[in-house]
Structures are given as structure tokens and as C-alpha cells.
């Protein structure tokens, strides 16, 4: 790794292997990238410390967990000055049904991925939580009919 924070080919291979399977042991990871366990462990620790690896998570079957309804919501704000954007961003974090939130360069300001049990639960989240977020002026909903690719 260079002083500018770039990562080398081996670091990229480590990240790719862990992205495929975050439960790899250090020995398995070392074998996959062609190094011994100790230098791989040091690289993983550095990649975690420097923020290239932000964490590890289980991939959950949301449908089996009763959260199979996915909607994408375009949000237009009434105010896009920094303070308004910051207020919206902070408030979005507190809504557990909002799985993802992206600021968009388009005719609207944000795109939200919202996951709920069903359309009735989504309607409640939209009406009581999303519409009440700071500076929300307008929303448009697009309901996912099928997930073709999720990773």
C-alpha cells in the first residue's frame, strides 16, 4: 500500500475474496491470495483500519424474514441548501425501513430503497415516516415486482 492510501493487487484480491465470503479463515484467505497467514492478517487489519473493509455481515433472505416488499422512492426536497440536506440525511438514518438512501443528480434529489412486509406496511411508512422527513416536498414510488440481481 502506498502513502496515498491506494491498495495493491494483493489487497484487492483480499478484499474481493472477503466480499465473496466474509467467513474465510485467515489460513483460507492466505491460500487464496498466495501469501502466508501472518502477512495476510496484517493486511486485513490495515484494510479494516483504513476503511477499505467497513465490516462484515450475513446475507439475509429478506423475503423469508417477512420483509419481501421493495419500493424505490424518488424524493424531491423543498430546500437543497446544506442545512436542509444535512437534516434530511440525519432523519433518514432513523427510519429502519429505508435500506438505502442515495443523493441523485437528476430531476429529484434522493432515491430511497424501502423494504417492508407488504404494500400496506409500505403505505404506512410512506405516509407517516418518509413524507414527514425534513423538507420533503414530493415523492414518487416505484414498486419492485421481482429482484433479478441483488449483489
VENTAKA-V578011 format. One line per field, one symbol per residue. ss: DSSP state (H for helix, E for strand, - for the rest). phi: phi as a letter, one per 40 degrees, with the letter a starting at -180 (. if undefined). A space follows every 10 residues. Layout:
ss->???
phi->???
This chain:
ss->--------HH HHHHHHHHHH -----HHHHH HHH---HHHH HHHHHHHHH- ---------- --------EE EEEEEEE--- -HHHHHHHHH HHH----EEE EEE------E EEEEEE--HH HHHHHHHHHH -----EEEEE EEE------- -
phi->.cccgcbccc dccccccccc accdcccccd ccbgbccccc cccccccccc gcbcibaccc cccccgbccb bbbcbbccab cdccccccdc cddcbcccca abcbcacbbb bbbbbbcacc ccdcccccbc cccdgcbabb bbcccaccab b
